[in-house]
């Protein structure tokens, strides 16, 4: 994906799809973050996103957003910068072959939507040969004195090899307290593009006051119950993740249903009233494992 100049900041989250690919396809109407995941309604406390104010008002929340989300509290502004890239094996200059990325809201397709989400990014990544992933996350204090904290001991992101195969990938952001949030909503303008065409989104800056109507512990518990209600069984996780400079793991689960594997990670963003939810779904365990390790919020 790499560093992109003006006009691409909002699309950094998705430059992997443009740096590696040929086709973008899928649902262009993401679900509203206010929609309730009805199977989780097993008590009097509802888990849904409560928005008390929003500017502009007519912008749909809960879909694709860019690589930065900022919390404004008592005059201070703290930003989470969260982005990644995928490349074909050892090929960063010429047109890549053998990789596709599809922009699709697959959690809705598989009835795995996380309530309370303000948005994030979701896609299906298909590799017919091995590739490499790069993930970088940082916390930025936007107020004086401004400074940035890398999430992995000052390292400039991480590289990991990806095996061939298909993986559904999603990151969503959940507010855990009533606060002011700033981010950019990305509205798709087309369903496909070639790897040189970056102008696939309309970018709309949004500011809103929002929180989740239930505690994050309740949300995690109910979402886990809803996953099992859909036939998934929890299976052994290959490693226990540890917290780093930006993220603290709250819940990390690995599920299996027939020939599908599902990785679900909830991690608290340090210094923000924000939880980052990572989900990876695939038919091959090693593929799901590789993507989870490549993009996990709590990797060591």
C-alpha positions, 0 to 999 in steps of 0.5 A: 500500500505504501504512503500515498499523497493528498487525496489518498489518506482516506484510502490508505486502509484499502491501498492494499487492494489497489496495490495488489490487484485487479478487481474490486467487487461486492456490496456498496451499501454497508449496513447501518451501525445502528442495526441490532444483531437480534440473536444477541438480545437475551437481556433487557440491555440492548447492544447498539450504537447510540449517536447523540449528535453528528455532523453532517447528519446525512452520512451513513455510519458503520461502513468503510472509514479511513485509517485514522480515528480521533477521540476528542475529550476535554480539549485533548485529541488522541488519534489511532492510526491503523493501516496495512498492506498486502503485496505479491511475493517480492514484487513492489514495482511492476504490476502484480499478478495472482492477487485480488481484493474484493470490497464486501461487507462479509460479516453481514453476509455470514450474519456476523455483524458486530453491534455498536460499530462506528465503522472500519474496513472489510474485504476478501483477499484472494492469493493464488501464490504466496505474498507479504503483509505489512501492518502499522499502528500508532497512537498520536497525541494531536495536542501540544506537545504532539507526539506519536507512539508506535505500537511495537517498541518503535518498530516501523510496522511488521512484515509477514509472509502470507500463504496462497488462499482466500481470507475474509478480513474485517476491522471494526471500532467500538466506542466504550464511553460517550465521547466525540469522534472524528474520522472520514467515511469512505463511500464507494463510487464504483464496484471495480478498478485496476491497480492504478485507479485510486479514485474509488471513494468519496471522502466525507469528514464526520464528527459525532458523539457516540457510545455503545448502549451496553458494556463491552464485556456484555457485547463480547459475551453476547457476540460470542454466544451469537457465533456459537448459535450459528454453528461455530464451536470454539477451538484451541488458539495456537498462541496467547497474544500479549498486549503492546504499546497501543492495545490490550487484549480483552478477548481472543477466540478461535472457532470452527464450523465444518470447513471454516475457521473464524478468528475474533479479537477484541482489544482495548485501544490504550488511552482511548475509549475505543475497542478494536475488533478484528475478524478473519474467516477462511476455509484453511486454518493456516491461511486464517492464522497467517492473516490473524498474525499479520494484522492482529492488534495485539501481536508481539 
